């Protein structure tokens, strides 16, 4: 479904979003960077990750 991924009044994910998939999109990059590569995330990195997650969810 193309469109908004968040309910605007509560800032929550829409009920039709696959929450397990959304968590996979979020934790995959975190795991890869922190556990596998031993690198840290900056605030800017996290903002880019959340932006990419939002774009991915919107495309579903």
C-alpha positions as CSV (number, residue, x, y, z in Angstrom):
1,X,0.0,0.0,0.0
2,X,1.4,3.3,-1.0
3,X,0.8,6.2,1.3
4,X,1.4,7.3,4.8
5,X,2.9,4.7,7.1
6,X,2.1,6.5,10.3
7,X,-1.3,7.4,11.8
8,X,-0.9,11.2,12.0
9,X,-2.9,11.7,15.2
10,X,-1.0,9.3,17.4
11,X,2.3,8.9,15.5
12,X,1.8,5.1,15.5
13,X,2.2,2.7,12.6
14,X,-1.0,2.0,10.7
15,X,-2.6,-1.2,11.8
16,X,-2.2,-2.8,8.4
17,X,1.6,-2.5,8.4
18,X,3.6,-5.8,9.0
19,X,5.2,-4.8,12.2
20,X,7.6,-7.8,12.2
21,X,8.9,-6.7,8.8
22,X,9.3,-3.1,10.0
23,X,11.3,-4.3,13.0
24,X,13.5,-6.4,10.7
25,X,14.2,-3.3,8.6
26,X,15.1,-1.4,11.7
27,X,17.2,-4.0,13.6
28,X,19.0,-5.5,10.6
29,X,21.2,-2.4,10.0
30,X,21.6,-1.8,13.8
31,X,22.8,-5.4,14.2
32,X,25.1,-5.3,11.2
33,X,26.8,-2.1,12.2
34,X,27.1,-2.6,16.0
35,X,27.6,-6.3,16.4
36,X,29.2,-7.4,13.1
37,X,31.3,-4.3,12.3
38,X,31.7,-2.9,15.9
39,X,30.8,0.6,14.8
40,X,28.6,3.1,16.6
41,X,25.6,5.0,15.4
42,X,25.4,8.8,15.5
43,X,22.2,10.7,15.9
44,X,22.4,11.6,12.2
45,X,22.8,7.9,11.3
46,X,19.7,7.0,13.3
47,X,17.7,9.8,11.7
48,X,18.8,8.5,8.2
49,X,17.9,4.9,9.2
50,X,14.4,6.0,10.5
51,X,13.9,8.0,7.2
52,X,14.8,4.9,5.2
53,X,12.5,2.7,7.3
54,X,9.6,5.2,6.8
55,X,10.3,5.2,3.0
56,X,10.4,1.4,2.9
57,X,7.1,1.1,4.8
58,X,5.4,3.6,2.6
59,X,6.3,1.5,-0.4
60,X,4.6,-1.6,1.0
